[in-house]
Amino acid sequence: MVRLFSYGTLQQQSVQLSSFGRLLIGAPDALPGWKREMVEITDSDVLAKSGMRFHPIVVPGAASDEVAGMVFEITEDELASADRYEVADYKRIAARLKSGTEAWVYVKA
């Protein structure tokens, strides 16, 4: 199992069911040193899954900034599904969360 931190649409039940075939169980956490912005989504598949034209995206911020979200335990296959869901505006990096947990997170590419 791997950990994935989500601050956006991967927390939606509809996105989890269409991407992973199941609902994920997670715990609240935060990503320190980053801040949220919004990005317009034009990919029709992602739009259909999320139902949202604008999605949150994180960019480096001040040391005092943090982005709240959920950390999920998922399989490697589910991580590959998440990679397919995220559009080219995002890249996946390893990060240390506020709790000290290491997790993958999608940030601005």
GROMACS elastic network, one bead per residue, 0.5 to 0.9 nm:
[ bonds ]
;  ai    aj funct       b0    kb
    1    73     6  0.60314   500
    1    74     6  0.54324   500
    1    76     6  0.66613   500
    2    72     6  0.81642   500
    2    73     6  0.55323   500
    2    74     6  0.54367   500
    2    75     6  0.60215   500
    2    76     6  0.66958   500
    2    79     6  0.78835   500
    2   103     6  0.73164   500
    2   104     6  0.79758   500
    3    71     6  0.64308   500
    3    72     6  0.54741   500
    3    74     6  0.61809   500
    3    75     6  0.85379   500
    3    79     6  0.89058   500
    3   101     6  0.84316   500
    3   102     6  0.72243   500
    3   104     6  0.61718   500
    3   105     6  0.88676   500
    4    70     6  0.82384   500
    4    71     6  0.55102   500
    4    72     6  0.52059   500
    4    73     6  0.64129   500
    4    74     6  0.70642   500
    4    79     6  0.78097   500
    4   102     6  0.87750   500
    4   103     6  0.51760   500
    4   105     6  0.59990   500
    4   106     6  0.88039   500
    5    10     6  0.89907   500
    5    29     6  0.80337   500
    5    30     6  0.83485   500
    5    31     6  0.82426   500
    5    69     6  0.67938   500
    5    70     6  0.56452   500
    5    72     6  0.63033   500
    5    73     6  0.89784   500
    5    95     6  0.89233   500
    5    97     6  0.83247   500
    5   103     6  0.59991   500
    5   104     6  0.60332   500
    5   105     6  0.51805   500
    5   106     6  0.80097   500
    6     9     6  0.75695   500
    6    10     6  0.59378   500
    6    11     6  0.63620   500
    6    68     6  0.85862   500
    6    69     6  0.54715   500
    6    70     6  0.53300   500
    6    71     6  0.62502   500
    6    72     6  0.77845   500
    6   104     6  0.88731   500
    6   105     6  0.67205   500
    6   106     6  0.78047   500
    7    10     6  0.75648   500
    7    11     6  0.72305   500
    7    30     6  0.84445   500
    7    31     6  0.88202   500
    7    36     6  0.87044   500
    7    56     6  0.74947   500
    7    57     6  0.82268   500
    7    58     6  0.85939   500
    7    67     6  0.70128   500
    7    68     6  0.62244   500
    7    70     6  0.64881   500
    7    71     6  0.88411   500
    7   105     6  0.87791   500
    8    11     6  0.60132   500
    8    12     6  0.78302   500
    8    55     6  0.69128   500
    8    56     6  0.58009   500
    8    57     6  0.77689   500
    8    69     6  0.74551   500
    9    12     6  0.52788   500
    9    13     6  0.87870   500
    9    15     6  0.67506   500
    9    16     6  0.87090   500
    9    50     6  0.64087   500
    9    52     6  0.86517   500
    9    55     6  0.71053   500
    9    56     6  0.79458   500
   10    13     6  0.79053   500
   10    14     6  0.87900   500
   10    15     6  0.58937   500
   10    16     6  0.61867   500
   10    19     6  0.87553   500
   10    50     6  0.85894   500
   10    82     6  0.81446   500
   11    14     6  0.87915   500
   11    15     6  0.74066   500
   11    16     6  0.70668   500
   11    24     6  0.82028   500
   11    26     6  0.89992   500
   11    69     6  0.82999   500
   11    70     6  0.73449   500
   12    15     6  0.53202   500
   12    16     6  0.62569   500
   12    17     6  0.86977   500
   12    23     6  0.89711   500
   12    50     6  0.75044   500
   13    16     6  0.50790   500
   13    17     6  0.60774   500
   13    18     6  0.85494   500
   13    22     6  0.85114   500
   13    23     6  0.62714   500
   13    24     6  0.82565   500
   14    17     6  0.52606   500
   14    18     6  0.61500   500
   14    19     6  0.84363   500
   14    23     6  0.86929   500
   14    49     6  0.65355   500
   14    50     6  0.69755   500
   15    18     6  0.52240   500
   15    19     6  0.58129   500
   15    20     6  0.80608   500
   15    46     6  0.86893   500
   15    49     6  0.54540   500
   15    50     6  0.59041   500
   15    85     6  0.89566   500
   16    19     6  0.51768   500
   16    20     6  0.54057   500
   16    21     6  0.66903   500
   16    22     6  0.62033   500
   16    23     6  0.56511   500
   16    24     6  0.68654   500
   17    20     6  0.54652   500
   17    23     6  0.59853   500
   17    24     6  0.87659   500
   18    21     6  0.57376   500
   18    22     6  0.80298   500
   18    49     6  0.68438   500
   19    22     6  0.82131   500
   19    49     6  0.84242   500
   19    78     6  0.77187   500
   19    81     6  0.60328   500
   19    82     6  0.68099   500
   19    84     6  0.87319   500
   19    85     6  0.71354   500
   20    23     6  0.76214   500
   20    24     6  0.84594   500
   20    77     6  0.87494   500
   20    78     6  0.58627   500
   20    79     6  0.89592   500
   20    81     6  0.68375   500
   20    82     6  0.80811   500
   24    72     6  0.65867   500
   24    73     6  0.77420   500
   24    74     6  0.78004   500
   25    71     6  0.85613   500
   25    72     6  0.61646   500
   25    73     6  0.74762   500
   26    70     6  0.57608   500
   26    71     6  0.52866   500
   26    73     6  0.70929   500
   27    69     6  0.84254   500
   27    70     6  0.53273   500
   27    71     6  0.54220   500
   27    72     6  0.68253   500
   28    68     6  0.74592   500
   28    69     6  0.58444   500
   28    71     6  0.63497   500
   29    67     6  0.86185   500
   29    68     6  0.60946   500
   29    69     6  0.56225   500
   29    70     6  0.55132   500
   29    71     6  0.63393   500
   29    97     6  0.67627   500
   29    98     6  0.64241   500
   29    99     6  0.65407   500
   29   101     6  0.88837   500
   30    66     6  0.62012   500
   30    67     6  0.53047   500
   30    69     6  0.56651   500
   30    70     6  0.74940   500
   30    71     6  0.85643   500
   30    97     6  0.57485   500
   30    98     6  0.53166   500
   30    99     6  0.75685   500
   31    34     6  0.63947   500
   31    35     6  0.86010   500
   31    65     6  0.84895   500
   31    66     6  0.52477   500
   31    67     6  0.50151   500
   31    68     6  0.64761   500
   31    69     6  0.77656   500
   31    95     6  0.78434   500
   31    96     6  0.73244   500
   31    98     6  0.59410   500
   31   105     6  0.88802   500
   32    35     6  0.84095   500
   32    61     6  0.85478   500
   32    62     6  0.87298   500
   32    63     6  0.69750   500
   32    64     6  0.73334   500
   32    65     6  0.60124   500
   32    67     6  0.65285   500
   32    68     6  0.87642   500
   32    96     6  0.81381   500
   32    97     6  0.65551   500
   32    98     6  0.60153   500
   33    59     6  0.88604   500
   33    60     6  0.62662   500
   33    61     6  0.51540   500
   33    62     6  0.54360   500
   33    64     6  0.63091   500
   33    66     6  0.54464   500
   33    67     6  0.80918   500
   34    58     6  0.61649   500
   34    59     6  0.56030   500
   34    62     6  0.68907   500
   34    63     6  0.78357   500
   34    64     6  0.86533   500
   34    65     6  0.56407   500
   34    66     6  0.52973   500
   34    67     6  0.62237   500
   35    57     6  0.83172   500
   35    58     6  0.53854   500
   35    59     6  0.55864   500
   35    60     6  0.62805   500
   35    61     6  0.52783   500
   35    62     6  0.80523   500
   35    65     6  0.59871   500
   35    66     6  0.59984   500
   35    67     6  0.58241   500
   36    56     6  0.62049   500
   36    57     6  0.56157   500
   36    59     6  0.64829   500
   36    60     6  0.88939   500
   36    61     6  0.87794   500
   36    66     6  0.85578   500
   36    67     6  0.66175   500
   37    55     6  0.84104   500
   37    56     6  0.56183   500
   37    57     6  0.52874   500
   37    58     6  0.59547   500
   37    59     6  0.72218   500
   38    54     6  0.60921   500
   38    55     6  0.54646   500
   38    57     6  0.55807   500
   38    58     6  0.82040   500
   39    53     6  0.84509   500
   39    54     6  0.54391   500
   39    55     6  0.54307   500
   39    56     6  0.62364   500
   39    57     6  0.64370   500
   39    89     6  0.79339   500
   40    53     6  0.58466   500
   40    55     6  0.64692   500
   40    56     6  0.89296   500
   41    44     6  0.82744   500
   41    46     6  0.75214   500
   41    47     6  0.68448   500
   41    52     6  0.79288   500
   41    53     6  0.53378   500
   41    54     6  0.57584   500
   41    55     6  0.68119   500
   41    87     6  0.79049   500
   41    89     6  0.88570   500
   42    45     6  0.88765   500
   42    46     6  0.79685   500
   42    47     6  0.70974   500
   42    53     6  0.72883   500
   42    87     6  0.89666   500
   43    46     6  0.54774   500
   43    47     6  0.61592   500
   43    48     6  0.86882   500
   43    87     6  0.73676   500
   44    48     6  0.60606   500
   44    49     6  0.86534   500
   45    48     6  0.51229   500
   45    49     6  0.62970   500
   45    50     6  0.87206   500
   45    85     6  0.83013   500
   46    49     6  0.51035   500
   46    50     6  0.60493   500
   46    51     6  0.79597   500
   46    52     6  0.85080   500
   46    85     6  0.65230   500
   46    86     6  0.77825   500
   46    87     6  0.80074   500
   47    50     6  0.53554   500
   47    51     6  0.52601   500
   47    52     6  0.58731   500
   47    53     6  0.62617   500
   48    51     6  0.54144   500
   48    52     6  0.80555   500
   49    52     6  0.84002   500
   50    53     6  0.82297   500
   50    55     6  0.88196   500
   52    55     6  0.67629   500
   57    89     6  0.84987   500
   57    90     6  0.75900   500
   57   106     6  0.77311   500
   57   107     6  0.60731   500
   57   108     6  0.60293   500
   58    61     6  0.86740   500
   58    67     6  0.78889   500
   58    90     6  0.89904   500
   58   106     6  0.77382   500
   58   107     6  0.50830   500
   58   108     6  0.58611   500
   59   107     6  0.63592   500
   59   108     6  0.58048   500
   59   109     6  0.89874   500
   60    65     6  0.88208   500
   60   107     6  0.87250   500
   60   108     6  0.88017   500
   61    64     6  0.79110   500
   61    65     6  0.58558   500
   61    66     6  0.79649   500
   62    65     6  0.52323   500
   62    66     6  0.84638   500
   63    66     6  0.80194   500
   66    98     6  0.84988   500
   71    97     6  0.89150   500
   71   101     6  0.88378   500
   71   103     6  0.75285   500
   72   103     6  0.87642   500
   74    77     6  0.81350   500
   74    78     6  0.59444   500
   74    79     6  0.67027   500
   75    78     6  0.50616   500
   75    79     6  0.62732   500
   75    80     6  0.87087   500
   76    80     6  0.63181   500
   76    81     6  0.87172   500
   77    80     6  0.50552   500
   77    81     6  0.63700   500
   77    82     6  0.87652   500
   78    82     6  0.62164   500
   78    83     6  0.86090   500
   79    83     6  0.62423   500
   79    84     6  0.87264   500
   79   104     6  0.89789   500
   80    84     6  0.63940   500
   80    85     6  0.87636   500
   81    84     6  0.50800   500
   81    85     6  0.62898   500
   81    86     6  0.88803   500
   82    86     6  0.63098   500
   83    86     6  0.54496   500
   83    87     6  0.81714   500
   83    91     6  0.85597   500
   83    92     6  0.78238   500
   83   106     6  0.89007   500
   84    87     6  0.75145   500
   86    89     6  0.78482   500
   86    90     6  0.63584   500
   86    91     6  0.81594   500
   86   106     6  0.80118   500
   87    90     6  0.59854   500
   87    91     6  0.85453   500
   88    91     6  0.72444   500
   88   108     6  0.89844   500
   88   109     6  0.72242   500
   89   107     6  0.82629   500
   89   108     6  0.58952   500
   89   109     6  0.53350   500
   90   106     6  0.56936   500
   90   107     6  0.53293   500
   91   105     6  0.81738   500
   91   106     6  0.53190   500
   91   107     6  0.55179   500
   91   108     6  0.62177   500
   92   104     6  0.63540   500
   92   105     6  0.54791   500
   92   107     6  0.63312   500
   92   108     6  0.87755   500
   92   109     6  0.83787   500
   93   103     6  0.83452   500
   93   104     6  0.55519   500
   93   105     6  0.55440   500
   93   106     6  0.63662   500
   93   107     6  0.72139   500
   94   102     6  0.68449   500
   94   103     6  0.56628   500
   94   105     6  0.63062   500
   94   106     6  0.88540   500
   95   101     6  0.83015   500
   95   102     6  0.56548   500
   95   103     6  0.55690   500
   95   104     6  0.61767   500
   95   105     6  0.67393   500
   96    99     6  0.79394   500
   96   100     6  0.57261   500
   96   101     6  0.56545   500
   96   103     6  0.64424   500
   96   104     6  0.87646   500
   97   100     6  0.52349   500
   97   101     6  0.52870   500
   97   102     6  0.62081   500
   97   103     6  0.71445   500
   98   101     6  0.73151   500
   99   102     6  0.88212   500
  106   109     6  0.85053   500
